[in-house]
């Protein structure tokens, strides 16, 4: 099987954002998605047309967010799924793309896959974590 990367990657200029330390908009000391949205014009002015966001998913944060507990839910510390959708829309308005740092092989011990793998009864996930 031949894999093709999207053509836009050939010329994309990425700006990497570690949301937790980027911009805090609610005063809790943790950067958030609304903070990223607030800085889109600045990032675009630097000539960047793509964002690479480090993990934003629910996590116990024992591994900087790479220990994901739920791949379908934005961590409340960063905002909501609605904030993520707004980020995508706002980026698109500016001709920007958003790439999420999603490492499916890194999950939390709180993720359902991990919990099922620890069951004494053999199941689909038994050999997923060694």
N, C-alpha and C positions, 0 to 999 in steps of 0.2 A: 504494500500500500504506500503510495507516494503522498507525502504531506506537503501542503502548500501554505506558506505563511501569507497573511494578508499583505497586499502591496503597500499599504500605508506605513508598514513597519520599516520599509527601506529608507524613508526620509523623516521618520518621527523623531522629535526632540522631546525626551522624557524629563519630567521633574518628579523625583521620588519624594513621597510624603510619608513620614512616620506620624500618623495622626495624633498620637498621644502627646507628642512634644511640639506640635505645629502651632496651632492657635486655639486658645480656650475662649469660647464665647459665653459660657454660662457661669464662669467664676469658680469652678470646682478644682482648678489647677491641672486639668487634663484637656489636651487639645481634642477637638471634635469635628464632625463633618460640617456643621455650619461654619466652623472656622476655615475649613478648606474652601467651602463655597465663597466665603468672604474674600478670599485671596486669589480667586480664579483670574481676575483681570490682571493682577500683578504677575502671576505665573505666565499668563499668555504674553504679557509685555516683554518677558525675557526671551521670547521666541519659542517657548515650549508649546507643543500642541498635543501632548499626552501626559497623563498623570499615572504614576505607579504608586498605588496605596499599599502600604504594609498592612498586615491583617487587621480587619475591622470587625471580625465575627465574635460572638460570645465565646469567652475563654476564661479559665481560672487565672490566667496571666502568670503561669509558672515558667513560661518560655516565650516571653515578649509577645504573646498573642498567637504564636504558632501552634499552641496546644488548643486547638479549636474544639469546643464542645457542641457547637451548632453552626453548620455551614450556611444555614438559611436565615440567620438572625443577626443583625448588627448588634454589637455589644452596647448596652445602654450608656456606658461611659463615653461612647463616640456619637450617640444619637439613636436614630430609629431607622427602620427600613425605608420609611418615607423620606428621611433626610438623604439616604443613599440615592433614592430615585430622583430627588431634587438635584443632587450633585450631578448625576448623569445628564439630566435635562439641561442644567446650566452650563455644563462643560460642552455639550453638543451645540448649544447656542453660540459658543465661542469657537466652534470648529475644533474642539478638543476631544480626545478619547480618554477613557478611564480604564485602567487595567488593575484588577484586584490581585493582590498577592495571595494566591490560593494554593496551598500545598496540601493536597488531599492525603498524603501519607503522614502528615503530622496531625494527630488528634489528641485531645485531652483524655485523661482517664475517666472523665465525666461524659464523654461522647457515648451515645447509644451503641455504636459499633464495638467500642472497647468493653463496655459493660456486658454485652452479649458474648464477646469472645472469652470472658472470664467465667462463663457459666460452666459448671461441671459436665453438663450434657453437651455432646458434640452438636455443633450447628454451623451455619454458613461462615461465621466469623471466627471459629475456633483457631484457625491457623493464620489469622490476619496480624496478630501481635505475638511476637516470640520474645 
